[in-house]
Amino acid sequence: MSYQDEISLSRQTIIRVLGATTFLLLVASTAGQIARHVFGHPGLMGFVPLFYVDQEGNVPTFFSAALLLCASLLLALISRLTKKANDSRWLQWTILSFALLYMAIDEASEIHELLQTPARWLIGRQNAKGVLTYAWVLFGITFILAFVLSYLKFFFSLPSRTRKQFFAAAAVFLSGGLGMELVESYYVGTYGRETFGQAMLVTVEEGLEMAGVIILINALLTYIHSCHGDVRVRFS
């Protein structure tokens, strides 16, 4: 006797759940920082570090990495479908999948922080201040510019709706990952770390990054449905 179980999740439901989870995590992080900096409760029975978005190995970090991993898997699925359709763009989709996988690993382990020392060496300032307090962003900006230029042809080959969604996702994500990072860099260089102001800047930064990835996931799900119809993954 054979039987088949099927679980169906709508794109709208997935995005709403991810968006609501992001909102609740940001609220929890903000509440924890208010408790820490305003009312003088730095631990609050472990609640503050457990939900602070700038803390390693906690709930928001796991969720952010999971979002990026989800986007990576969707890109890998598109790569597979594209290759089966004999579309030469499958390689670009594969590279994007690995890029998001690396970002997921970096989110969990903060590999980019290792670039701080060589970046300061390159600019010849070991104690950089202002917007260069986080000197590693120089590598980030250089990489993004090179990546964008190399993917322009691929980008304009996509459907109009997908291009707009991809652009929105990148704009939101980079406004947090680089834009707010520069603002925070200047703030930390001027006023120092571990302040309420820095905590709020980090919260905005992480919120924009999560929102950007959610927009990307929505774009990928929409693209899969519009270009490949209903897709079933079978485990055998």
N, C-alpha and C positions, 0 to 999 in steps of 0.2 A: 504494500500500500504506500502511495506517495501523496504528499500534500505540500502546499506552498503557503507560507506566511508572507504577508506584505505589509510593510509599515510605510505610510505616506505622510510626509511633512510638507506643508505649503511654504513657499518662499516667504510670504508675509509673516507667517507664524515664527519662522526661524529668526528673521530680522527683528521682529518685535521682542522676542525673548532675549536676544543678544543686546538690543538697545536698552531694555529694562534692567538687565543685569549690570550693564555699564553704568547706568544712572545710579543704581543702588550702591555700587562699589564706590563711586565718586562721593556720594553722600556720606557713606560710612567713613571714608578716608578724611573728608572735611570735618566731620563730627569728632573724629579722633584727634585731629590737630587742634581743634578748638579746645577740647578737653586738656590737651597737653600745654598749649601756649597761653590760653586765656585763664583756665581754671587750675593749672598746675598739676595735672594728673598725667604724667608721661607714659604710664603703663596701662592703667585701667583694666587690670586683670588680663593683660595680654591683648586687649581689643585694639589699642592704638597701633602697635607694630604689625598686627595681623592684617590690618586693612589699609595701612598707609601705602599709597601708590608709589612712593620712592624707596620702598623697603624691598630687599631681595628675599626670595623664598617664601612669599606669602600669597594670599588669595588674589589680589589684583595682578601680581606678576604672573601667576599661573594662568589667570584668565586671558591676559594680554598675549602670552605665548600660545595659548590654545587658539585664540582668534587667528593669529598668524599661521599656525599650523593648519587650521581649517582652510584658509585661503590657499596655502601651498598645495593641499590635497585636491582642491577644486581645480587648480591650475594643472596639476598632474593629470587629472581626469580629462580636462579639455585637450591636453597634449595627446593623450591616448586616442581620444575620439578623432582629433584632427589627423593623426597619423593613419588611422584606419580609413579615413576619407581621402587619403593621398594628398593631403594639403601640406605644402612645403613649410608652412609656418609652425609645424609641430615642434621644431627645435627651439624657436623663440618662446613658445609656451613652456617648454621644459626648463629653459634657463630661468624664466620668471618663477617657476615652481621652486627651483633650488634657491633662488634669491630670497623668497619668502620663508623657506625652511631655515636658511641661515639667520634671517631676522628673528625667527621664533627662538632659535638657540641663543642668539645674542640677547634677546629680551630676558631670557631666564638666567643668563650668566654674565651679562654686561661685558662682552668681549671688547666692545668699542672703547671701553675705558683704558685698555692697554695702549691705545694710540695717543694718549695724552702726553706721554714722555717724548716720543719721537716728534710729535707735532710741535712741542715747545722747543725742541732742539732745532727743528727746521726754521722756526721764526727767530731763533737766537734769544729767546726770553724764557728762562726757567721759571720765573715768577710772573707770568703774564696776568694782566688785570683787564677789567672792562669786558668787552664782548669776547675777548680771547682767553678769559679765565678757563673756559672749557675749550682748549685749543684743538681738540680732536675734531671739532666741527669743520675745520679746514679740509680734512680728509673726506668728511661726509659730503661737503659741497662739491668737491672735485669729482668724487665718484658719481654723484647724482647727475652732474652736468654731462659726464662722459656716457652714462647710462641712457639719459634722455636722447642725446644725439644719436646714439647707436640704434635706438628703438623708434625713431621718427617714422621711418618707412613702414614698420610693422604697425605702429599706432594708427596711421592714416589708412591702413588697409582694413581696419575694423569697421563694423557698422557704425553709423552716426550716433545711435543711442549708446552703444558701448563706449565709444570715444568720450562722450560727455560724462558718462558715469565714471570711467577710469580717470578722467581729468579731475572730477570732483573729489574722488577718493584720494588722489595724489596731493591735491591742493590742501585738503583738510589734514591729511597725515603729516605733510611736510611743514605746515604752519605750526604744528606741535613739535614734531621731531627736530626741526631746525630753527623755525621762527621763534618759538617760545624758548628753545634751548639757548639761543643767543640773548634773549631778554633775561633769562635766568642767569646766564653767564655774567652779564653786566651787573645784575643785582647782587650776586654772590661776591663778585670782585669788589663791589662798593660797600655792601652792608654785612657780608659774611654769611656763613651757612647756619643751618639749624635755627632759622627764624620763621615766624608765622608767614611773613611775606613770601619767603622762598617756598614754603609748603604749599601755598595757594598757587604759585606759579607752576610748580611741579604738577599739581592737580589738574590745572588747565591743560598743560602739555600732554599728560597721559590721557586725559579725556579726549583731546583732539586726535591723538594717535589711535585710540580704540575706535573712535567714530569713523576715522578714515578707513580702517580695516573692515569695519562693518559695511560701509558703503561699497568697498571692493567686493566683499562676499556677495552682497546683493547684486552687484554688476555681473559677477561670474555666474551666479545662479540664473539670472535673466538671460545671459548669453547662451548658457547651455540649453535652456528651454527653447529659445528662439531659433537657435542654429541646429540643434540636435534633437529637439523634441523631448519626450519623456525618456529618461535614462535609468536603467535598472542595473544595480551592481549585485552580482550573484556570488555567494560564497559556496564553493563546492568542495 
